[in-house]
């Protein structure tokens, strides 16, 4: 993870710690736009169940005034209500949990949990961010070199609290954060990194071999698992439980998304259903799903619906603009929606006005190219470049690689040549590099996707590659799945 991304994450952690109480268990507009989801709504048990139950425990846990608490039961491990786990499993993510421990308390936040691993007595099995009153609980003095103390990877790796900015409030809420990117895991406490490790390697497996987990096969090496809050018989409080799922393509800077136009014949519910089935988490929002005149309440409800399916609306468009009033409306719309990228198609004479608006709103503007069918609507990447190269650097292009190819150009070459102005990419395949070519499933046409994946890495592209599927648009689902699967296969094969 880059230093810049860590700095952004830590900013949000610091910001959250100073938020008013009224903001507990809520997501800010910035968090929604950045892809965060609530794991607990602050009111109900939705999204959680007992680790060894089909439903939420009938006893042992309480919800009051926006706080979830596990009740005291004489320090017994999972002997009262028992542990609770998320109903969903997670693979790559940033997890944040505000917690408060009582005197002498023991609990934990676990991840990569497999509830079926331990069906007998005791807690469910998974990697654990230890929550402990080090001063008053005997477990702090057990284990090896502090590997059972607050913030440790329990019974495996002790925390490093040497940072001069490290703090812990013994009487109030603190923030635990866990970042998982493939086999790389980090623990943070109140914004300070206290632990950093790799799993699925010889060193990690050796630590497991000398721990209490030695008899659990493949402990800590699962690709994904549930997230758990532990009942260890002591009173502990939780709130503001949030997660941001990271790019499932792991180490790639770019992300896979969907262009809203793909679903022109379907409502947002069907759109999200298909995206969820394809494990795609980024959507370029079209106005037929969220109209340009939407109210603040409608926009908030739309974001909430996306968040419930783990989807982030990262941009709006394409939006066609024939006069200055339509340019104004597009920028006002994007600002209300909370995105920083507009995919637009303005008339050529409006570009100076677009230049003025990107400065006013501090947004990026990506001109969508349209191929040979609309020669006056930016037919290829070179045409967009020639129109914007003297304008504000926040004006660039949405590189539609299918349209670029049909206009006789090479999208691999164009991505490398114009990368500084490529803010969004629409992926598709076509049958020929002429106007006669037509759209079809990725992998069946003439575009060299292995070379294109290489160009994405070579240029350091860090935006979204959104599938714009334009075949069988009234029944596109098999083609969408095939195209997403092929593109992911290329990404893995060319690493």
N, C-alpha and C positions, 0 to 999 in steps of 0.2 A: 504494500500500500504506500502511495506517495506521501511525502511530508505535507504537501498541500492538502490532500484529502483528510489526513489526520487532523490538521489544523482546523479544517472546516467542521469535522466531527466534534472536536473539543470545544469549538465555539458554541455549537448547539447544546452540548452538555452544560457548559457554563451558563448559557442563556437560560436553560431550563431550571437551573438551580435558583435563579433569581426571579422566576415567574411568579405571578400572584397565585394565591391558593385557588382562585376561581378557574385557573387554567389546568388544574390537575385533571389527569385522564382525558385531556383534549389534545388534538393536534393543531398546531398553528398552520396558517396557509403555506408558510415556507416549508414546514415539515411534510405537508401533503404533497406539495410540488416536488419535494426531494425524494419521495417514495416511502415515507414512514407510514406504518400502520399500527393501530392500537391492538395489543394482544389482550387487554382487559378494558372493558368499557366503563369501569368504575361503579357499575350498578348491579350487573347480573353475573351469572356464571357462564354466559355464552362463550364458547371457544375453549372451555376447560372441562376436564373430567378427572375422576380419581385415577391414579396411576394403575390401579388394579381393579377398577370399576368401569362400567359402561356409562355411568352418570357421575355428576358431581357428588362428593361425599355429603351425606345427610347430617353429619355432625363434624365438629372439629375445626371448621372454618367459618368466619363471619365476614359480612360486608356491612360497613357502617361509615357514613359520611365520606364516601369516596376512597375508603381504605379497605384493603383485603387483609385479614389477619388470620394467622393460625393460632389456635388456642393452646394454652399451657396444659400439659398432661404428664407432669412429673418427669420430663426429659426423655420419655420413651420414644424410640425411633419408629415412626409410622404405625403407632399403636392406637391412635385415637381416630381422627378423620383420615389419616394417611396422606401421602404425597398427592399433589395434583399436577396434571400435565396438560399441555396444549392438545387440542384435538388434531391439529395439523403437525406435520413434520417439517423440519427446516434444514437447509443444506449450507448455504453461504449467507451470512447475515451480520448485522450489527444489532445487538440486543441491549436495551437500557431498562433498568429496573431501579426505582427508588425504594429503599428499604430502611427500616428502623428496628434495631434489636433491643431487647430488654436486658436487664442485668443477668449475666450468667447464661445468656441464650445461645443456642446452637441451631443453625439451619443451613440452607444452601440453595443455590440456583444451579440446576444441572442442565446439560445440553448433550446432544447425541444420545438421548435416552431411548432405550428399547424396553417398554413396560413388560414385554414377555420374557425378559432375561431372568428376572427374579420373581417368581410367583408365590414364593414362600413368605416368611416373616421378614421384616426390615424394609429398608428403603429401596425404591427402584434404582436401577444401575445406569450410570452415565457420568460423563466428566462433570466435575463440580467446582463452581466458584464458591468457596467456603464463606459462610456468614457466621461469625463467632465473636463473642465477647472474650477477647484474648486474656483480659485481666482477671476474669472470674470463672472461666470454664476450663476444666482440667485438660480437655483435648488439645489446647494450645501448647501444652508441654509434652505431648506425645508425638508419635511420628518421628521424622528425621529433619532436623535443622529448620523447624517451623513450617513443615509442609502440611500442617493441619490448622494453620492460623488464618485469620481474616484475609480474604482475597487470594489464597493459595489455590492451586489446582489440587484439590484435596488428596492427601496421602501420596502425592507424586512430586510436586514442585512448589517450593516456598515462594512467597511474594517478595519483591524488591521494593522497599519503601524508603529508599535512600534519597529520593528526589526532595529537595528542600521545600517544594511547594505541596508536598503530600499533607493532606488533612483528613481527619475523621471525627465526625460529631457523635460522641457517645450517647447523647440524649435526643438527637433529632434524626431526620432522614438524610441518608447518603445515597449516592448514585453509583450503582455497579454497571459497568458496560463490558460486553464481551463481543469481540470481533472475530468472525470465522471466515477465512478465505481458503477454501480447500483444506489443506493440511496445516495451514498457518493459523494459529490462535493467539489472541491477546486478551489480557484482563486489564481493565482500568477501574480505578476507584476515585470518584470525585474529579474526573478528568485527568488523572495522572496514571500513566501506564505502570503497572506493578508486576506484570508477568508476560512473557513472550515465548512461545514454544512451537515446535513442529511435531506433528503426530505421524503415524504410519511410517515410522523409520526405526532403525535399530536402537537408537538411544531411547526413544519413547517406549518401545516394547521392553527394553531392559528395566526401565523404571517401573513399569507395570508388573514385571516379574518379581520385584521385591516389595510389592504393595499388597494391600488387602484385596486387590482386584485380580490377583494372579490366576484365580480359578475361573474367571469369566472370559470365555473365548473372544478373541479379537477386541478386547476392551478398548474403547476410545477411538477406534479406527473406522467406524461406520461412516458411510457417505452422507447420511442424514439421520435425523432423529427428532424426538419430541423435546420440548423445553419443560422443565419441571421446577416447581417450588416445593421445598421440603417441609414435611411435618416431622420435627425431631423432638416434639413434646414441650417446646418452649414457645412463649408468645413472641411473634415477630410480625411486623407490619409491612405491607407492600402497596405501592401505587405507581402510576405513570409507567406502566409496563408497555414498552414500545419496541417495534422491530422494523428494520429496513432490510429487505432481502437484497442481496448483492447479485450482480450479474452471474447467472448460472454458467456462463462460459468461463468462469473462474478468472484466470489471469489476464484476459483480454481487456484492453482499454475500451473497445467499442461494445455496444449492447445490441441485442436483437429486439426488434419491436414490430408493431403492425401499423401500417398506414390506414387511417380510418376509411378511406375510399374503398378499400377492399370489401367493406360491409355496407355498401350503399343500399343494399336491399334488405338490411336487417337492423333491428333496433339494438340499443346498447346492451341489453341483457343477453341477447344471442351473441353479440360481439365478445362480451366478457366471458361467456361460457366457452366459446371456441378458444380464446386466448388462454384461459385457465387450463384447458385440456392440452394445449400445445406448450404450456409452461413458458408463456411470453408475458412480460411484465411492463411493457412500454407501449403507449398508444399515442399516435399523432391524431389529435381530436378534430373531427370534421363537424361542420355546423349543422348537419342533419341529425347528429347525436346531441349536440349542445348548441342551440340556436344563438346567433349573434346578439339577439336582444334578451338573452337570459338574465334573470334577476340574480341578486347575490344569493338568495336562498336556493334557487335552482342550481346555481353553480356549486354551492356547498353540498347539496344533496347528490349532485353528479360525482363530485370528488369522493364523497363518502361511499357511493356505490362502487367506484373504481377501487378504492382502498379495501373494501370488503373482499375483493377478488385478488388483491395483491397487485393491482395495476396502477401505474403512474401515467398521467397525461403529461407528456413532456413538451408538447408543442401544439399549435393550432394551425389548421390549413390542409391543403392549399385554399387560400382565399383570393378570389379574383377581384381586382380593383380597377375601376374605369374612371374614377374621378377622385378629387382630394377628399371629399366627404367619406368615400368608401375606405380610403387609406386611414382616415381618422377613426372610423368605426372599427377597423381591424386592430389598430393599436389599443384602443380603449377596451375592446373585447379581450385581447391577450392579457392586458393588465388585470382585468377583473377575474379572468380564469386563473391567473397566478403563474403563467409560464413566461419564459424569457426568450422564446423562439417563435417567430411567425414564419410559416411557409406561405409565400405569397406569389401572385402573378399580376404585377401592376403594368399598366400601359407604359411604354418606353418614356413618354413625356412626363410621367409621374415620378421618375426616379429621383430627381432633385428634391421633391417633396418627401419621398421616403427617406432620403438621406437626412433631412431635417428632423423627421420623426424618430429615427433610431437614436439620434443625439438627445432628443427630448425625453425619451422613455428608457434609454440605455438597454435596448433589446437587440438581439440578432434578427436579421431578416434574410431568409433563404429563398431565393427565386427558384421556383420549380420549373425545370426545363421540359419541353413538350414534344420533341422529336419532329420528324418531317411533316406530320399531319397539320401542324400549326406553326408555319415558319415565322409568323409574327409574334409568337409566344415563346421566344427563347428556345430554339430547336435543339441546342446541344450545350455542353459545358463551355466551349470556347466562346459561344455567343454571349452567354451570361457573363463570363469573365470580361469580355470586351466592353460590356455595358456597365460593369461595376468597379473595374480596377482602379478608377480614379475617385471613387466614392469612399465614404466612411468604411473602415475595415470590418465593421459589424454587418455590412451588406455582402452577402455571398450567395451560395446556391444550395438547393436541394438536388443532389446529383442522382437523377433517375437513370440508372445504368441501362435499362431497357430502351428508353427513348434515345439516350445518347448513342447506343449501338445502332439503332434503326436509322439514325442520321449519318451513319458511316463512320462514326468515331469509335475509339477504343476506351472504354471506361477505366481500364487499368492505367493506361497512360494518362488519361485526364485527371484521375484522382491524384496521381503523383505530381502532375504539372500544376494543378490548381488547388492543392490541399489546403492552402492558407485561407481559402474562401469556401471550403466545403463544410457546411454546418449540419447537414442532414443528408441521408442517403436513402433512396427508395430502391429496394432490390427486387428483381424479377429476371426472367430469362426470355429470350426471343429466338425465333427460328432463323433469322437472317439479319445481316448488317445493312439492310436496305429498307426502303419504305414498305416493301412487300412483306417484311418480317412481321410476325404477330406473337403475342404473349402466350407463354405456356409455363409449365412447372419448372422450377429451378433445377438445373442439371440435365434438361432435355434439349436445350438450345445451344447457341453458339458462344455464349459468354464464358470466358475462362475463369471460373470461380476460384480454383486454387491460386491462380495468379492474383485475383482480386483480393483474396484473404491476405496474401503476402503484402499487397500494396497498403491494405488497412494497417498492418503492423509497421511497415516501413515508414509510413507517413505519420504514425502516432495518432491516427484518427480516434477520438474519444467520444464521438456522438453515437447516435442510434442508426442501425441498419434496419429499416422498416420494410417488411414485405408488403408490396402493393400488388396483390394478385388480381389479374384482370382477365382470367379465363373462367368460363362457367360461373359467372358472377351471381347467378341465382341459386347455384348449388356448388359453392367453391370449397367445401370443407375438406374433401380428400386432397385436393390440390394444395390447399394451404398446409396441411399436415406434411405432405410429401416435400414441399418446398422448404419448410422450416427444418425438417429432418435432414434433407440433403445439405443445406447450408451449415447446419451444426456439424454434420459429418465431415465436411470440408475443413471447418475450423479445427476439429480435433486431429484430422489426418495431416494437416499442414503445420502443426505446432513445431 
